[in-house]
Amino acid sequence: MPTFRSINQGLLSLLGGIIFLTSVVRADSVKPNILILLADNWAAPHASIMGDQSVKTPTFDAIARNGVFFNNAFCQVPSCSPSRAVLLTGRVSHQLQDAANLWGYFPDHQWTFPLALRDSESYQVGYMIKGWGPGRYLGERHTLGNPNPAGYKADSFEQFLSEVGDRPFCFWFGSHDPHRPWKAEQQYYAGLTADKVEVPGYLPDHPTVRSEIVDYYAEVQKFDTECGRLIERLKASGKYEDTIILMLGDNGWQMPCGLANVYDAGTRVPLAIQWPGNIKSGIESDTFVSFEDIAPTLFELLGISVKPMSGNSFADVLSGASVKHREQVFLERERHANVRQSDAAYPCRAIRTSDYLWIWNIRPELHPAGDPETHWAVGPYGDIDNSYTKTLLLQGARDPKLAAFRQHAIGKRPEYELYDLTNDPWQMNNMSGNAKYRRVERQLKSKVVRWMRQTNDPRSIQLKTDIYDKYEYFGREAK
């Protein structure tokens, strides 16, 4: 295992460290609270208000009706630690050094919006269960250190509220649901039956898959229920009307082609935001938003001027002043689990528009799902978490009904992928190199290259740099 950790801060550190907060006095002089309800691996469109006919999410649906929900919210990077780092910093993943990897090191000098609120605006900042992580911060494992980049650990929201008093707060509820293993209590299976779930087109319609989707939905329903309880406690405290509430997933679900993939199943997430009397209610927005936009948006709502961040505020969408924010989002990934020889990342850069998904697999000679043999973590093809569905695909090598799904999940991929979402919403048929799409593909690649340069991506200077391979990995060895 490597022990090298880059300390090259240069321009990236300068951009990360120079953050100026300037308060703009609100007319009512009241500083609103912030409550973030964050699921662990919850993919869109797995919420009833988003059209899913099986799962029931009344809490999310209520927040969506009371505010704004987004059909095109993307996590920027489909991996827990990096996606949370992007959310907390307002910066894209490749600007965050070690924190661009799962089980990495969150840079000590790196600004986050909860800790900035604590230092500059006298907010009480707390989190429970899972903040930023997994990884290390200030020399400590994410579950041990206090503070975490998301705040100071609290035993419960009720305890946190009792200690806040009249001071404004920012609280992060980081659930473990619906993270595997999917083993929710029986009460959360209400209304779920395997024969009624929708099996997405990138997975085989098989009883094993249907059964696991039911287990996943049960955990989604558990998360939604727990969020509802927190909101009831907030109402009982008398702070509900003065609180901005966000409910969202940190990245896609733990199914093949989901987590650790820049396909929609790994990057598109539910997101709804409400603030009674200050955010328009009942808005369903189709504009694109990305995780690096959330911190700038919160600060604009708070009346705080912040610079610089990579993201841009979408407060105008929340107020109803605009229906547009982004026309596309840029996606990426580096090392998820440590599952390849030489601790190698599987670097991708991508762009998602309303019509297309274009992916640049920068090292196509590597296995996208990890090496077939166990390298260090998880097991064979370890970027797909172990499950009955994964086992079904791995053991079904000779089953022609599973061949296309297996290849799409674990097979090596070409350098470029292009998906026409109008005709191929499940992103199964690669159109890259097809003469019909030559002009579109050239335009999409040009946008990605420009974005990489503008955001000081290390890969814009040296495409196949091994900097992300050399960052230390703190995850456990595979059992």
N, C-alpha and C positions, 0 to 999 in steps of 0.2 A: 504494500500500500504506500502511496506517495506521502511525503511529509512536507513537500514544497508548497508554500503559499505565497502568491504574488503580493508584493508590497508596492508595485508600480502604481502610484496614485495619479501622477501627472495631471493631465487635463480632466480626466474622468473624476478624480477626487475633488479637483477645484470646483467643477460644476456641482458635485454632490454636496460640498461643504458650504458654498456661498448661497445661503437661503435667507432672504430678508422678509420678516413679517412686519407689516404695518397695519395697525387696526384702523378701520374706518368706522366712526361712531354711528351705530344704528339709531334710527329715529326713536325707537322705544328703549334704547340703552340696555336691552336684555340680550344676554348671550345665550343662544339656544344650545341645548344638549345634543349629543350625537349617540345613537344606538345602532351598532352594526351587528346584524344577525347573519353569520357566515357559515354556510354549510361546507362540508368536506367532501368534495367530488360529487357535486350535484349538477347535472347537465340540463341544458334546455333541449327540448321544450317540456321537461317533466314537471309541469305544474298545470293544474286544471284550467286556470285562466289563459294559459298559453295553448290550450287546445288538446291536451292529453286527456283521453277519455277514461283512463283507469285510475290514476293517482288523484287523491283529493288533498288540496293545499289551501284550506280556508284562510289561514293567517296570511300567506303570501297574496292570495286573491284580494283580501281586504286592504292590504297595503297598496296593491296595484290600483284598486278602485278609489282609494283615498288620495292617491298621488299619481305617479307616472310609472309605467313598466315598459321595459325595452325588449323588443323582439330580436334585436341584434346587438346584444352585449357580449363582449369577448374578453377573455382573461389575459390576452397577450402572450402568455406562455403556459402550456398545458402541464404544469407540474407544481405541486403544493407550495414549496418554499419560494421558488421564484415568482409565482403568481401573487403570493401574499406580499412579497417584497415590492413588486410593482405597485400594488394597491396602496401600500404604506408610504411609498416615496414619491409617487407621481412620475417615476422615471421608467424607461423601458429596460428590459432585463439585461441586455448586453452592456449597460452602463453601470452595473452593480457589482462588477468583479466577481468574487466567490459566490455571492448571493444569486448569480445567474444559474447555479446548479442546485439540485436537490441535495439535502444533507450537507450543505456547505457552511461557510462562515459569513455571517452578516457583518459587513465592515463596521468597526467601532465608530468611525467618524460619520457614518451615514445618517442623515436627517430622516425622521419619519413624522408624519403629521400628528399622531397622538403625543409624542414626546415634545414636539414643537409647541403644541397647545399647552402642555404642562409648563414649559419653560417661559413662554412669552405671553400667554393669555390666562394663566392661573387656573387652567382646567384641572379637574381631578380625572385621571386617566387610568382605566383598569380593563382587565380582560379575564375571561375564565375559560378553562379547559385547554384550548389550543389558540395561541396567538400567532406570531410568525413562527415558522418551523415546518419540518424538522431541520435542525442544524445547531450551530453554536453562535452565541452572541456574548461579547464581553468575556470571552473565555469559558463560558458555561454552556452546557446543553440547554436547548430551548425550554425544556420543562423545569429546569432548576434555577435559571437566572432570573433576577428581579432587579431592574425592569427587563421585560421583553420589548422588542421594537414596537409591539402593540400596546404597551402600558405595563401596569403593575398587577400582579396576579391577585385575584379575589376568589374566595371560596364560593361565592354565590352573588348573583345580581342583587338579591335582597340585602345581603350584608353590605355590599358596595353602596347601595342607595342610602342605607342607614348612616353611613359614615360621611356621605357627601354633604349633607346639610343643604344650605342654600347656594352652594357653589356650582357653577356649570360643570358638566362632565362629558367625557367621551368614553363609552364602554363598548368593548368588543366581545361579543358572545361567539366563540369559536367552537362549534359543535364538532364531535367526532363522526356524526352521521351526515350523509349516508356512506361513510368509508367502510370498506371491507374489514372484517367479515360481516356479512349482512345477516345479523341475528337479532332483529328487533323482537320485543315482547309481542305476544300473540294479539294483544288489543290493537296493535297498529296494522294488522292485516285486514281489518274490517273493510269489506267491499272489494277486495282484490281477488281475482281469479285468473289462473294461468291462461285460460282459453280466450280471455278478452283483451289481454295486453297486446300492444302493437310491437311487433318485432321489427327493428329498423333493417333496412335493406343491406347493411354491411355485416349482418349476423344471420346465421341459418335459422329458419323457423323450425325449431326442434324443441321437444319437451324440456330438455335440460336448460335451454336458453330461456324459455318462457318461465320456468320455475325460478330461475335466478333473477329475472326481471321483477317478479313478484316480491322476492326478498328485498331487492333494492328499493322498490316502491314503498315497502313497509317502513324502511328507514327514512325515506323522504317524508312520509306521513308523521313519523316520530319527531323528526326535526321541526316540521311545521307546527306540531302540537306544542313542543317545548318553547318555540318562539312566541306562540300565543300566550303562554303562561308568563313569559317575561313582560309582554306588553300589558297584561293585566296587572302585574306588580307595578309597572310604570304608571298606569292610570291610578292605582291606589295611592301612589306617592304624590299625586297632584302635578306631576311633571310631564304628562303626556303631551299636552298642547304645545309645550315649549321644546319638543324633541324632534330632531330630524331622524327618521328611521330608514335604514337601508337593509334590505334582505336580498341575499345573493348566494351563489355558489362560487367556490374558489377556482374550480376548473371542471373538466368533464368527468364522466363516470368511469369506473374501473372495469370496463368491458374491452375486449380487443377492438382496436382502432379508436378507442376513447382516450383516457388519460395517457399522457406522453406522446400524443400525436397532434399535429396541427390541423387535422380534419375537424369539422364542426363538433364531432362527438367528444373531442378533447378540449375545445376552446370556447364553444358557445355556451353561455350560462344564463340562468334566470337572474333578473335584476329588477327590483322595484324600490321606489323611494317616495316617502311621504313626509310632509311637514304641515300640519293643519293650519289653514289660513295663509300660508306663505308659498305653497307649491300648488299648482293647478291640480285638480282631482279628475280622475277618470280618463287620463290620457294614455293611449296605447301608441308608443312611438316606434317607428321602423328605422329611424336613423341609427347609424353605427356609433357605439361608444366602446372604449377600451379601458382597461383597468388603470392605466396611467392618467386617465381623465378624472378619476374620482376625487383624489386629494385636491386638485385645483377647484373642482366644483364645490366641495365642502367649504373651502376657504372663501370662495366668493359668496356662498350663502351666509357665512359667518361675518362677512364684511371685512375680510382680511386680505390684504394684497400680498401675494407671494411671487417670488421669482428667484431662480428659474426652475421650471420643471419641464419634462418632456411632453406631458399631457396638456390638454386644454379643457377649460370649464365648459360643461353643457348646461349651466344654470339657466340659460335662455330657453332651453327646451322645457325645463322644469317649470318655468314661469308662464309658459305658453307664448312667449314672445317670438319663438322660432320653432320650426319643425325639423330643422336640419342641424346636424353637428358634424359628423364625418361622412364621407362617401365611401370610405374603406377603412379597414384596420390592418395593421402590420403585425404579423405573428412570428414567433421564433421558439427555438428550444436549443439547449445544450445538453449537459449530462443530467439525465433523470436518475435512475438507479445506476450503481456501478456494476455494469453487466457485460463489459467488453474488455478484451485484452488491452493492456496498457492504460486501463482506466479511461478509455476513450469516450468522449461525448458522441452523440449523433446530431450534428449541427444542422438546423434548418432555418431558413428565412422564408417568409410567405406573405402573401397579400390576399385578403378576402374582400370582395366587393359584393354588390347585390346579385351579380350575374356569374361571377367566377371565383374559384379558389386556385391560386397558382403557388406552387411549392418548389423551393430550391433545396434539394437534398445535397448538401455540400460535400459529404463523404459517402457517395452511393456504394462504395465497395464494402461498407460496414452493414451489419444486420440492424435494421431499424428497431426491432424489438429486443435486441440484445443477442449475444452469442448463443448458439445452440447448446453449448456446454456451460455449466456454471462457472462464472469468472470470480465473482466475490459475493454479490448480494442476490437475494431472491431465488434464483434458480435459472434453468434454461429459458431463453427468451424472456429475461427478467424484467424488461420494461412493460410487460403485460403482467399484472398482478395475478397470483395463482387463484384459480377458480374452476368450477366444473365446466364452464364454457370454454376456458382456455384448454383444459384437458381434453374436451371433446374435439377441438380443432387439432391438437397435437397428436392425438391417437387416431384421428380419422384420415390419415395420409392417403389411404387407398380408397376412400369413399368419394366417388365423383361428385356427390351432392355437396360435399364440404370443401372441395378443392379450391374454388374461387375465393371462398371466405378465408381459408387457411393461408393462401398465397397473399391475399391483401393484408392480413394481419401480421404475418411473420416473414414473408418473402422479401428479398432485397428489392429495392426500388430504384428506378432510374434517377438521373440527376434532377430532372424536371418533371413535375406533375401539373396538369391543368385539368380542371373539372368545370364543365358547363352546368351550372346549378339549375338552370331552367329545365334541362333534359335529364340531369343526373344529380338529384338532390342528396343522394346517399354517398356521392363521391367515390364511385367504383370504377368508372371508365376514364382512363387517362387519355386526354386529347392532345397532350404535348407532342409537338412535331407534326401534327395534322395540318396540312396546308390551309384548310379552312380557317384555322385559328392562328395562323402565323402572325398576323398583325396584332391581334389581341395579346398574344403571348409576349411579343416584343415590348408592347406598351407596359404590361404588368411587370416584366423584369426590370425595365427602366425605372419604374416607380420604386421598386424594392432597392435597387442599387443606390438611387438618390437618397432614399430614407436612411440606408446604412451609412452613407457618407455624412448626412446632416446630423445624425445622432452619434457620431464618433464610434461606430461599431468597430471593434478590433479586426473583424473579418473584412472590413472595407479596405484595410491596409494590407493584411496578409490573410487571404481567404481561408487557408487551411492551417491557421495557427493552432498550436496545441495548448494554448494558455488555459483553456477550460478543463483540459485533461489533467493538468498539473495541480489544479486547486484540490486541496485535501477533501476526502470524502469521510464523513463521520458516521455513516450508517453501518449497521452490523453485518457481519459475514453471514452468508446463507447457512441455514441449518442443514 
